[in-house]
Amino acid sequence: MHPKNPHINGYDLPALTIANPELKHHTFINKFNTSTIDFSDNVAVFELNKALLLHHYKLEDYTIPENYLCPAIPGRVDYLLYINDLLENVYDKQPSQLKGLDIGVGANCIYPILGACLFEWYMVGADIDSKAVEAATQNVKTNETLKQHIEIRHQKTNAHIFEGIILKDDYFHFTMCNPPFYASEEEANKVAFQKIKNLNPDKTIAELKRNFNGQSNELWCNGGEALFIKRMMKQSTSYKTQVGVFTTLVSRKEHLNTFYKQLHKLKATHQTIKMTQGNKISHLLMWHFNES
């Protein structure tokens, strides 16, 4: 985990249950005599995330529609911290002068919220799902601290990633993306279901299925992350004068060489950062175009 991550020492559940009393209904003492929650229970995970946002980031309220992803906050903070390291080395600006674009903001709106709260960045979040756009917009409207820092835009054309989102007079110091990882709904369901089953092997199949959340566009797309990221790279060439650095998470290491070859063809300079949290390893890929 990034050394500046405020969650590096774990969760202070007593403080979090004060911030969000609903969390108390989901805490228990495990066999190691440690207070925790059932991470295979989507309601418990949501209440934990809500408590983190209320306690650490001073939100007034937070909601997500049923069956939408509720991402783990510490990992999302890591992505933003590494971007911030890059921005500090490149731009001689106050954080509040920096502007970022989150591709695939989701109903949870988590990256813009954290970016605004941690660094006072101005963030634009974009998504193709109209319900997700509506939910993200509502979370912004509900919190006074977010209204001046976050704008949500609806991408109405699946084939486009930046077109219609990066407007004529826009300049973004960075873009970010946590792309759909899987190539099919079947693959997404199988992997996600196995993950929550591993978290709690004692639960029945029916119980596990009730705790399986995520809309299709959040989890999978045709070609999976490999095709999505290659398409994003190709389309990024049309916006190289409007974006300082493009970034994306890469979940599968074996895809990196393919991405490097693509960026070489596009004459882009790239950098990769390995991100580790527990047993999970992902990579943060950044690229930019040199001035011609």
Secondary structure, 3 states (H helix, E strand, C coil): CCCCCCCCCCCCHHHHHHHCHHHHHHEEECCCCCEEECCCCHHHHHHHHHHHHHHHCCCCCCCCCCCCCCCCHHHHHHHHHHHHHHHHHHCCCCHHHCEEEEECCCCCCHHHHHHHHHHCCEEEEEECCHHHHHHHHHHHHHCHHHHCCEEEEECCCCCCCCCCCCCCCCCEEEEEECCCCECCHHHHHHHHHHHHHHHCCCCCHHHHHHCCCCCHHHHECCCHHHHHHHHHHHHHHHHCCCEEEEEEEECCHHHHHHHHHHHHHCCEEEEEEEEEECCEEEEEEEEEECCC
